[in-house]
Amino acid sequence: MTLNLPSPDLQVSFALKLIEARTELLQDALKTTVQALDIENLDKQLAKHAPRAGLSVLASQGLRGELVFPVPLVLESKPRLLGYYRLLFGYSKKLFYTTATGMGQFKGMEERDNLTARNRSGLPALCQHLGEVGAMLLAGVGTTSASDQFLDDLTLLTLGPQFRGSANVDIGVEGIEVVFGIVREIVREAIEDEDENQLKLKNAAGRIVHIEVAADPDIRIVEIMTSGAERHLIAIEVKGGRDFSNIHNRVGEAEKSHQKARADGFTECWTVVNVDRTNFEQAKRESPSTDRFYTISDLLDQSSQIYCDFRDRIQALTGVRS
């Protein structure tokens, strides 16, 4: 029996982010902020903006009201603490900061620790509404469950998926950067100009070819005709996640992107994955719009036949010299 777990790098990354969050966003940050405030004034604002029944529940457990109920004084002192209440109430950023909820205008408070004049004028209504949400939370969990540790745990329940989602985005971006770098090396002799996310080539026919990192598809390769019209050559979707159990979802996402690329006139649609055990016959059934499948590990091995196929097709389709 062979045991071979990978190193816990991702969990180490989460731990470092958690340490930072405790000083900026979680209950420790709230308590540090409150220590510097006028408690008499804070209590007056709690009496004005927080539901009396909710304050009584917290008081019965020896807890201060601002642990659940925001007031303008706290958010003026540290606008980022709006994120504490978002996490406490269980809302993702995507759900919380929208025009439908009316909260989108306050997003800069959490993300930039910034309070605009418009945000300041809206704080009383914001605190009143969040106070109602806090009262519903306390009613739902029950009086005996209320403790500062339990409330801290609730924020972590929301923060964990947020960290995971952020990590998945980072992995995806890393995969795109790797593939973009491989393409750059293949066409480097033809590069006339470049920046971090775009290459400008001149091919053997003297026409300009743009290779750029985009939102959808991840990498697009376009030739500019002498008339100025674009000839869409290759759309490349990169799925950098390494979780084998989720590979079919990623292939499905690539299919949606490639369907759009086909509609935009791309003649070749490729999918690059980061799971070596991918069953490409099954993947082809799940993404019929994909012309070619590659793995990142094969593309990193310049001696492999798969890398040679990728290189030859890039050179042939872009028209750059070998």
ABEGO torsion letter per residue (X at the ends): XBBBBBBAAAAAAAAAAAAAAAAAABAAAAAAAAAABBAAAAAAAAAAABBAAAAAAAAAAGBBAAAABBBAAAAAABAAAAAAAAAAAGBBAAAABBAAAGAAAAAAAAAAGBBBAAAAAAAAAAAAAAAAAAAAAAAAAEAAABBAAAAAAAAAAAAAAAAAAAAAAAAAAAAAAAAAAAAAAAAAAABABBBAABBBBBBAAGBBBBBBBBAOBABBBBBBBAAGBBBBABBBBBBABABAAAAAAAAAAAAAAAAAAAAAGBABBBBBBABAABBAAAAAAABAABABBBBAAAAABAABAAAAAAAAAAAAAAGBBX
